Amino acid sequence: MLRSRLFYICSIILALAFLHYETNLLYIWFNWSAVDALRAIRGSLSDPLGRLDNWNRGDPCVGNWSRVICYNVTASDGYFHVWQLELLRLNLSRTLAPELGQLSRMKIMDFMWNSIGGSIPKEVGNITSLELLLLNGNQLTGPLPEEIGFLPNLNRIQIDQNHISGSIPKSFANLNKTEHFHMNNNSLSGQIPPELSRLPSLVHLLLDNNNLSGYLPPELSQLPKLLIVYETYYCAIV
């Protein structure tokens, strides 16, 4: 009897040890700093529908955290990384966490059509792999961070239908791969920077329904791919 009880207890201990080892093994394949970043992002948001409730256990990639899409192969550092955050239309509110900038290999950041307020964290400028920055249809305030202008791979920036104020940073003239530039329906002010005429890939420039002043820079007509410009109540097809 004693021997069987000892065997039972040892079996439980071994099972718990194996479970602990297996759980930790999952995290070997995903960078711990990214796990902490995702938890900080979740903590800064209000999620009344509980769509992100599983962002607190297991591995974000192996454990299939909701709306977290990872690369299907490890990177050169041996880790899996977040490829996309797909958080559109979840009735999220509160603010965006600066820890977003720690997801340095992310390509798509999608928070469209929620009720997120506060400012856009300047740390977004650390995500040098970012191709799509989709923040339209929220309640974001404050200025546009200059750091966004140094994202070398950004193809589409959609921050329309928010409450963004201030001027358009001249640093945005560095967005050489940007094709779609949607800033309409905000509270932007000041002159449209003529420097935007240096954007070789620009196709759509949407700036209508803001508080912009001055003139539409004639230099924009020199852009080789530009098709449509909307500015205040003026529409130009180039």
N, C-alpha and C positions, 0 to 999 in steps of 0.2 A: 504493500500500500504506500509506504513512504517513498519507495523508489519510483513508483508511478507518479506520485505528486511532484517529486523533484524533476522528473522528465517533463511533466506538463509545464512547470514553472520555467524550466530552461527553454522549452519550445516557444513560450510566449516572449521571453527575453530576446531570443534569436530572431523571432519574427519582427519585433519592434526595432531591433537593431538594423535588420535588413530594410525595413520600411524607411527608417531614418536615412540610411545610406542611399537608397533608391531616390528618395526625395531630393537629397543634396546632389545626386548625380545629374538630375534634370537641370539644376541650376549651373552645372559646369558648362552647359552648352549655351547659356544665355547670360550676358553680362549683368552682374549684380547692380551696377550703377543704373542700367536701363530699367531694371525692376523697380528700384527706388524712385526713378523719374516717373514711371507710369503711376505708381501709387500716389506721388505728389500731385500729378495731373488730376487723378481721380479725386483726391482730397480737396482740391481747389474748386471743384464743380459741385453743383447740386443736381442730383440725379433722381428726381421724384418717381420715375418709373422703374428704378432699380435695374436698368439695363447693364450697368457696369458692376454689379454686385460680386462677380467672380474675379474682379481685379485684386484679389487679396490672397490667393492661394495657388500653389503650383507654379509652373513655368509659363510665362505669357505665350510662348510659341507652342510648346508641347501640350500645355494645358488648355489651349484654345481660348484665351481670354476674349471676351466679346468685343468685336469691332477692332481688334488688334491683328493686323495681317503682317506676317513675317516673311523674310526671304526663305526659300526652301532649301538653301544650302548655307553652310557656314562661310563667314568672310575670312579674309587672310589672317585675322587675329584668332580664328578658331571658334568664334561665337556666332550664334544666330542673332540677327538684328531686326528691328521693326522696319518694315517697308511702308506701311500705311496705317494711319489712324482714321477709321471711317466712322465718325461720330455725328453724322448729319441727322437732323430731324428726330432727336431723342428728348426734346423738351429740357435740355440742359440749361442751367443758369449759373450765376456767380462769375468766376473769372478764369482766365487762362494762366496756368502756372509757368514761371520762368524755366522750370525744369524741362519744358519742351525742348529747349536747346541742347539737352543731353542726348536726344535721339538723333545723333549726328549722321546716321546713314538713312534716315527716313526720306522717302521721295514724295509721298502724298500726305498732306495734312488737311483733313476735311472736317470742319466743324459747322458746315452750312445749316442754316435754318434752325437755329436754337434761340435762346434768349440770354446768351452770354454777354456780360458787361465788362467794365474795366478796360484797361488799355491792352494793346498788343505787346507782349513781352519783347524787349529788344533782343533777348537771347535766341529768338527765332532765327536771327542772322547767323547763328552758329551751325545751322543745319545746311551745310554747303551742298549736300546732295539733293536738296528739295527741288522738286519740279512743279508741283501744284500746291499753291497756298490758297485754300478755299475757306473764307471766313464770312462770306456774304450772308445777309439775312439774320443778323444778330443785333446787339445793342452796345457794341464796342464804342468807346470814347477815347479822347486823347489824340495825340499826333501820330503820324506814321513814323515808325522807327527808321532812322537813317540806315541802320544795319541791314535792313531788308534789301537795300540797293547793292549789296555786295554778295548776293546769292548767285553764283556763277551759272547754275543750271536751271534757274527758275523759268518755266515756260508760261505759266498762267498765274496771275495774281487777281483774286476776286475778293474785294473787301467792300463791295457795293451794299447799299441798304443797311448802313450802320449810322453811327453818330460821330464819325471821325472828323477831327478839326485840325486847324493849322495848315501849313503849306505842304506842297508836294516836295519831298527832299530832292535836291539835285543829284544825290547819290543814285537815284533810280535810273539815271542815264547810263549806269554801268550794267544794266540788265540785258546783256547782249542776246540772250536766248529767249527773252520774253516775247510771246506773240499776242497774248490777250491781257490787257491792262484795264481792269474794271474797277472804277472808283466812284461810280455814279451814286446819287442819292445819299450823300453825306453832308458834312458841313465844312468841306475844304475851302480854304481862302487863299488869296494872293494870286500871283501870276503863274500861268502854266510855264514851267521852266523850258526855255528854248533848247536846253541841253537834251531834252527827250528826243530831239531830232537825230541823236546819235544811236538810236535803237534800231539795229539793222533788221531784226526779225519781226518788228511790231506789225500786227495786222489790225487789231481793234484797240482803240483808245476811247474809253467811255468815261466821261467826266461830267455829264449833265446833272442838273439838280444839285449843285453845290453853291458855294458863295464865292466862286472864283471871280477875279477882276482882271482888268487889262485886256490884252488882245490874244487872239489865237496865233501863236508863232508861225510865220510863213515858212520857216525852216522845215516844218513837219511835212510839207509837200514834197520834200526831197527824199523821204523815206521810201525805199524801194518796194516794200510789201504792204504798206499801209492802205487799207481799203475804206475803213469807216472811222470817223471822229465824231463823237458827241460831246458838246461842251455847252453847258447851261441849256438854253432853248435853241441852240444852233446845231444843226446836223450837216456835216460835210461828207460827201462821198468822194474820196481822193482818186 
